[in-house]
Amino acid sequence: MQEGIRFRLRFYGAILATVVVLGTLGLVVTEGLHPFDAFYFVIVTVATVGFGDISPQTLLGRVITIAIILTGVGCFVAVAADIVEYYITERERIERLRKMNMLVGVFFSEFGTDLLRTFSSVDPAIGEIRAALVVTNNWSPADFSSAKAALSHHESRLDSRTLDLPALHAFLSKNKPLMVTMLENPHLIEHETFTELMQALFHLAEELKVRDRLTGLPATDYAHLSGDINRVYGLLIREWLVYMQHLKITYPYLFSLAMRTNPFDANASPVVT
């Protein structure tokens, strides 16, 4: 919707600017008006104010005025309406995003951070990204961008055999009602990457659920589960980093706790010292 409004604003704004410029020049030539007086006349005409203190005296000047009225007034009204619509939809978008970020906060507070801690504890390549993920209060937007860049080059290599799969299955099953509630939330559509994470989590939960046993599996099946787990792990890290940046900007007190419970910081402690 926002893109459509922006396109209309650019389109009608370009036409309106053209009408103002050409109308001003035309009236200067045909009516002999001072450029500012001609500009003033065009503006009060397209704005439908029409004080009547200036009026065209020549036939060609009146023709130009008619053209200004037919094109400029409509474009002026369209631009004004689009500006109001853009302001309203932008406020609605910000409100939806705020609610979406609250939803993401609930996710990480309830089980997302614990899941990250479980996965990172058996990540053989955690040393490659740990330093990039120890977020501090001094981080700037550039630091978050650098961390995201580091993640883009990191390949998750978790081995499902190093995880307690029955415990993971129990953990996901316990939190499934919350995941269902999140997927049912209409604000989720505003956050495509988080939706992708939730879908990956549901798929992993289903994979673990449909097996009769989660121990002594064939190597091929462990490899399959490793792929599902790494998909979740990669998406989870990226969403966590975005969430941390949001907290730092918007909720410093929540950011403080998130720093002290950072699943990638070996020295993290919720106790303030």
C-alpha positions as CSV (number, residue, x, y, z in Angstrom):
1,M,0.0,0.0,0.0
2,Q,2.8,2.5,0.9
3,E,4.5,1.9,-2.4
4,G,1.3,2.6,-4.3
5,I,0.8,5.9,-2.4
6,R,4.4,6.9,-3.0
7,F,4.0,6.3,-6.7
8,R,0.8,8.4,-6.9
9,L,2.5,11.2,-4.9
10,R,5.4,11.2,-7.4
11,F,3.1,11.0,-10.4
12,Y,0.7,13.7,-9.4
13,G,3.4,15.8,-7.8
14,A,5.4,15.8,-11.1
15,I,2.3,16.9,-13.0
16,L,1.5,19.6,-10.5
17,A,5.1,20.9,-10.6
18,T,4.9,20.9,-14.4
19,V,1.6,22.8,-14.4
20,V,3.0,25.4,-11.9
21,V,6.2,26.0,-13.9
22,L,4.6,26.1,-17.4
23,G,1.6,28.1,-16.1
24,T,3.9,30.7,-14.5
25,L,6.0,31.0,-17.6
26,G,2.9,31.2,-19.9
27,L,1.4,34.0,-17.8
28,V,4.6,35.9,-17.7
29,V,4.7,35.8,-21.5
30,T,1.0,36.3,-22.3
31,E,0.0,38.6,-19.5
32,G,3.3,40.4,-18.9
33,L,3.1,39.6,-15.2
34,H,6.0,39.8,-12.9
35,P,7.3,36.2,-12.4
36,F,6.3,36.2,-8.7
37,D,2.8,37.5,-9.5
38,A,2.4,34.8,-12.2
39,F,3.5,32.2,-9.7
40,Y,1.2,33.6,-7.0
41,F,-1.7,33.5,-9.4
42,V,-1.0,29.9,-10.4
43,I,-0.8,28.8,-6.8
44,V,-4.0,30.4,-5.6
45,T,-5.7,29.0,-8.7
46,V,-4.7,25.4,-8.2
47,A,-5.4,25.7,-4.5
48,T,-8.9,26.9,-5.4
49,V,-8.5,30.0,-3.3
50,G,-8.9,32.6,-6.1
51,F,-8.7,36.0,-4.4
52,G,-9.5,37.7,-7.7
53,D,-6.8,40.4,-7.3
54,I,-5.1,39.1,-10.5
55,S,-7.0,37.9,-13.5
56,P,-6.0,37.1,-17.1
57,Q,-6.7,39.9,-19.6
58,T,-5.7,38.2,-22.9
59,L,-7.4,35.3,-24.7
60,L,-4.3,33.2,-24.5
61,G,-3.9,34.0,-20.8
62,R,-7.4,32.8,-20.2
63,V,-6.7,29.6,-22.2
64,I,-3.7,28.9,-20.0
65,T,-5.8,29.6,-16.9
66,I,-8.4,27.1,-18.0
67,A,-5.6,24.5,-18.6
68,I,-4.2,25.3,-15.1
69,I,-7.7,24.8,-13.6
70,L,-8.4,21.5,-15.4
71,T,-5.0,19.9,-14.7
72,G,-3.6,21.7,-11.7
73,V,-6.6,21.7,-9.4
74,G,-7.2,18.0,-9.8
75,C,-3.5,17.2,-9.2
76,F,-3.4,19.5,-6.1
77,V,-6.4,17.7,-4.6
78,A,-4.9,14.3,-5.4
79,V,-1.5,15.3,-3.8
80,A,-3.2,16.6,-0.7
81,A,-5.4,13.4,-0.4
82,D,-2.3,11.2,-0.9
83,I,-0.3,13.0,1.7
84,V,-3.1,12.6,4.3
85,E,-3.5,8.9,3.3
86,Y,0.2,8.3,3.5
87,Y,0.3,9.9,7.0
88,I,-2.6,7.7,8.2
89,T,-1.2,4.5,6.7
90,E,2.3,5.2,8.0
91,R,0.9,5.6,11.5
92,E,-1.0,2.4,11.2
93,R,2.1,0.6,9.8
94,I,4.2,1.8,12.8
95,E,1.5,0.6,15.2
96,R,1.4,-2.8,13.5
97,L,5.2,-3.0,13.6
98,R,5.2,-2.1,17.3
99,K,2.7,-4.9,18.0
100,M,4.8,-7.3,15.8
101,N,7.9,-6.5,17.8
102,M,6.0,-7.2,21.0
103,L,5.2,-10.6,19.6
104,V,8.8,-11.2,18.7
105,G,9.7,-10.2,22.3
106,V,7.3,-12.7,23.8
107,F,8.8,-15.4,21.5
108,F,12.4,-14.8,22.7
109,S,11.4,-14.2,26.3
110,E,9.4,-17.5,26.5
111,F,11.6,-19.9,24.6
112,G,13.5,-18.4,21.7
113,T,16.5,-17.4,23.8
114,D,16.6,-20.8,25.5
115,L,16.5,-22.5,22.1
116,L,19.4,-20.4,20.9
117,R,21.3,-21.3,24.0
118,T,20.7,-25.0,23.4
119,F,21.8,-24.9,19.8
120,S,24.8,-22.6,20.4
121,S,26.1,-24.9,23.1
122,V,26.7,-27.7,20.5
123,D,27.7,-25.5,17.6
124,P,31.2,-26.6,16.5
125,A,31.7,-23.2,14.7
126,I,30.4,-21.0,17.5
127,G,33.9,-19.5,17.9
128,E,33.6,-18.0,14.4
129,I,30.7,-15.8,15.4
130,R,30.7,-15.6,19.2
131,A,32.6,-12.3,19.3
132,A,30.4,-10.7,16.7
133,L,27.3,-11.5,18.8
134,V,28.4,-10.3,22.2
135,V,26.2,-7.2,22.0
136,T,27.1,-4.3,24.4
137,N,25.4,-1.1,25.3
138,N,28.0,0.8,23.2
139,W,26.9,-0.8,20.0
140,S,26.0,1.6,17.1
141,P,23.9,0.8,14.0
142,A,27.2,0.1,12.3
143,D,28.1,-2.5,14.8
144,F,24.8,-4.3,14.2
145,S,25.4,-4.1,10.5
146,S,28.9,-5.6,10.9
147,A,27.4,-8.5,13.0
148,K,24.7,-9.1,10.3
149,A,27.5,-9.2,7.7
150,A,29.4,-11.7,9.8
151,L,26.4,-13.9,10.0
152,S,25.8,-13.8,6.3
153,H,29.1,-15.6,5.8
154,H,28.5,-18.1,8.6
155,E,27.2,-21.6,7.8
156,S,25.5,-23.4,10.6
157,R,26.9,-26.9,11.0
158,L,25.0,-28.4,13.9
159,D,24.9,-32.2,14.1
160,S,21.6,-33.5,15.3
161,R,23.4,-36.4,17.0
162,T,25.0,-34.0,19.5
163,L,21.6,-32.8,20.6
164,D,19.2,-34.5,23.0
165,L,16.4,-34.9,20.4
166,P,13.8,-36.3,22.8
167,A,14.3,-33.3,25.1
168,L,14.2,-31.0,22.0
169,H,10.9,-32.6,20.9
170,A,9.5,-32.2,24.4
171,F,10.6,-28.5,24.5
172,L,9.0,-27.7,21.2
173,S,5.8,-29.6,22.0
174,K,5.5,-27.7,25.3
175,N,5.7,-24.4,23.4
176,K,3.6,-25.4,20.4
177,P,0.5,-23.6,21.7
178,L,2.4,-20.3,21.9
179,M,3.7,-20.9,18.4
180,V,0.2,-21.5,17.1
181,T,-1.0,-18.3,18.7
182,M,1.8,-16.4,17.1
183,L,1.0,-17.8,13.6
184,E,-2.6,-16.9,14.1
185,N,-1.7,-13.3,14.9
186,P,-2.6,-11.1,11.9
187,H,0.4,-8.8,12.6
188,L,2.8,-11.6,11.7
189,I,2.4,-10.9,8.0
190,E,4.3,-7.6,8.6
191,H,7.4,-9.7,9.4
192,E,8.2,-12.1,6.6
193,T,11.5,-13.4,8.0
194,F,10.0,-14.1,11.5
195,T,7.1,-15.9,9.7
196,E,9.8,-18.0,7.9
197,L,11.4,-18.8,11.3
198,M,8.0,-19.9,12.8
199,Q,7.3,-22.1,9.7
200,A,10.8,-23.7,10.1
201,L,10.2,-24.3,13.8
202,F,6.8,-26.0,13.1
203,H,8.4,-28.2,10.5
204,L,11.1,-29.3,12.9
205,A,8.6,-30.0,15.6
206,E,6.6,-32.1,13.1
207,E,9.7,-34.0,12.0
208,L,10.4,-34.9,15.6
209,K,6.8,-35.8,16.4
210,V,6.2,-38.3,13.6
211,R,9.1,-40.5,14.4
212,D,8.5,-43.5,16.7
213,R,11.9,-43.0,18.3
214,L,14.5,-40.3,18.3
215,T,17.5,-42.4,19.2
216,G,19.4,-44.9,17.2
217,L,18.3,-43.4,13.9
218,P,20.1,-44.1,10.6
219,A,22.9,-41.7,9.6
220,T,20.8,-40.5,6.7
221,D,17.9,-39.6,9.0
222,Y,20.3,-37.8,11.4
223,A,21.6,-35.8,8.4
224,H,18.0,-34.9,7.4
225,L,17.2,-33.7,10.9
226,S,20.5,-31.8,11.0
227,G,19.4,-29.9,7.9
228,D,16.1,-28.9,9.6
229,I,17.8,-27.9,12.8
230,N,20.4,-25.8,11.0
231,R,17.6,-24.0,9.1
232,V,16.0,-23.1,12.4
233,Y,19.3,-22.1,14.0
234,G,20.4,-19.8,11.2
235,L,17.0,-18.0,11.1
236,L,16.9,-17.8,14.9
237,I,20.3,-16.1,15.2
238,R,19.4,-13.5,12.6
239,E,16.0,-12.7,14.1
240,W,17.6,-12.5,17.6
241,L,20.1,-9.9,16.3
242,V,17.4,-7.8,14.7
243,Y,15.4,-8.0,17.9
244,M,18.4,-6.9,20.0
245,Q,18.8,-3.8,17.8
246,H,15.1,-3.0,18.2
247,L,15.4,-3.3,22.0
248,K,18.5,-1.0,22.1
249,I,16.6,1.7,20.2
250,T,13.2,1.4,21.7
251,Y,13.4,-0.3,25.2
252,P,16.8,0.3,26.9
253,Y,15.7,-1.5,30.1
254,L,14.7,-4.7,28.2
255,F,17.9,-4.4,26.2
256,S,19.8,-4.4,29.5
257,L,18.3,-7.7,30.5
258,A,18.7,-9.2,27.0
259,M,22.5,-8.3,27.2
260,R,22.8,-10.0,30.5
261,T,21.2,-13.2,29.2
262,N,22.9,-13.2,25.9
263,P,23.0,-16.9,24.8
264,F,26.3,-16.3,23.0
265,D,28.1,-14.6,25.8
266,A,29.9,-17.2,27.9
267,N,30.2,-14.7,30.8
268,A,26.5,-13.6,30.7
269,S,24.7,-13.4,34.0
270,P,21.3,-11.9,34.8
271,V,22.8,-10.6,38.1
272,V,23.8,-7.0,38.0
273,T,27.3,-6.5,39.3
